[in-house]
Amino acid sequence: MKIATKLAFAASLGLAAVILPAQGIAALQQGAKAPDFTLGAAQAGKEFRLSLKQTLRNGPVVLYFFPAAFTPGCTVEAHLFAEANSRFNQLGARVIGVTAGNIHRVAEFSRSECRDKFAVAADPGAKVAAQYDATMQGADGKPLSNRTSYVIAPNGTILLSYTDSKPQAHIEKTMAAVRAWNAKRN
């Protein structure tokens, strides 16, 4: 997709991004160590502190970054992850969404769009997204999370990194990576 088309797409989502990542590429690659973080989060509208290290104690984590709550693409992605959440859980994985946009609305987004199924974390200033090289610049010059997904093994190793503006492929690719990890263990 050409840059002009990407910018038009981002603008249609109300993001008017200046920089978008290349499709299918994320900077932290398979085999790299995932940066640890603790962020304010919400699940089912209830706020709490979310620690990646602590969540990894229960199995692999599907960590997905998204630009902004309640935008069309991010809402579709949240619905798709919510629909797939029980399958991820059956495979021992936990889903976590992270956004640097609309951070004041993560509790509401976790309840309505994530359908109470998984945690959504607020990343003020996109600091965690930057550690994962999952950022883009918003129209106001401030960094936003881009649409990048990771699957992280319990030991903190990245099993998959994937960047694409289209939300649908994120669920398929992360599910396949979790299944592959489970197959290697058995």
GILINJO-V858612 format. One record per helix or strand of 2 or more residues. SS is the DSSP state (H for helix, E for strand). FROM is the first residue (numbers start at 1). LEN is the number of residues. If there is no record, write none. Layout:
ss:SS from:FROM len:LEN
ss:SS from:FROM len:LEN
This chain:
ss:H from:3 len:10
ss:E from:38 len:6
ss:E from:46 len:6
ss:H from:52 len:5
ss:E from:61 len:8
ss:H from:72 len:19
ss:E from:94 len:8
ss:H from:103 len:10
ss:E from:119 len:4
ss:H from:124 len:8
ss:E from:135 len:3
ss:E from:143 len:3
ss:E from:148 len:5
ss:E from:157 len:7
ss:H from:168 len:18
